[in-house]
Amino acid sequence: MTKIETGDLHTHIFSFSQQEVKQFATLTGDTNPLHLDEEFAAQTQFKKPIIHGMLSASVISKILGTEFPGGGSVYLQQSIEFLRPMYVDKQYELRLVIKEIYTSNHSAIVETTIKDIASKKMTIRGEAMIMNEEYF
């Protein structure tokens, strides 16, 4: 197993469907019409339904726990800024970059960003702290 080092990068392309947004709303109870009602959303600055911010950010947890570094990762902390709305059926790119590694407690600080692939504009940015005894 290869150890992860400072500067290592991992990317992941993803999108969400309106059905997935509805499932998230059902699971969380967040039925804000801004996410679910086209007529309501049309009257807002966004003009159409937007994806829940935490649904978008959940991709970070998914990738940290399954791909980079992978299984056994413990998600300890996340700072996050929601910079722009995200919409269904659009492709986004998650970028994870290892900023710092603390070998004494097998943890790392990971820069977390999501950008809209078409516009190249950042939609989410932040930092995570994770722990994984196998990789750090």
Secondary structure as GFF3:
##gff-version 3
##sequence-region A 1 136
A	DSSP	beta_strand	9	14	.	.	.	ID=ss1
A	DSSP	alpha_helix	18	28	.	.	.	ID=ss2
A	DSSP	alpha_helix	33	36	.	.	.	ID=ss3
A	DSSP	alpha_helix	38	42	.	.	.	ID=ss4
A	DSSP	alpha_helix	53	66	.	.	.	ID=ss5
A	DSSP	beta_strand	74	82	.	.	.	ID=ss6
A	DSSP	beta_strand	92	102	.	.	.	ID=ss7
A	DSSP	three_ten_helix	103	105	.	.	.	ID=ss8
A	DSSP	beta_strand	107	116	.	.	.	ID=ss9
A	DSSP	beta_strand	122	131	.	.	.	ID=ss10
###
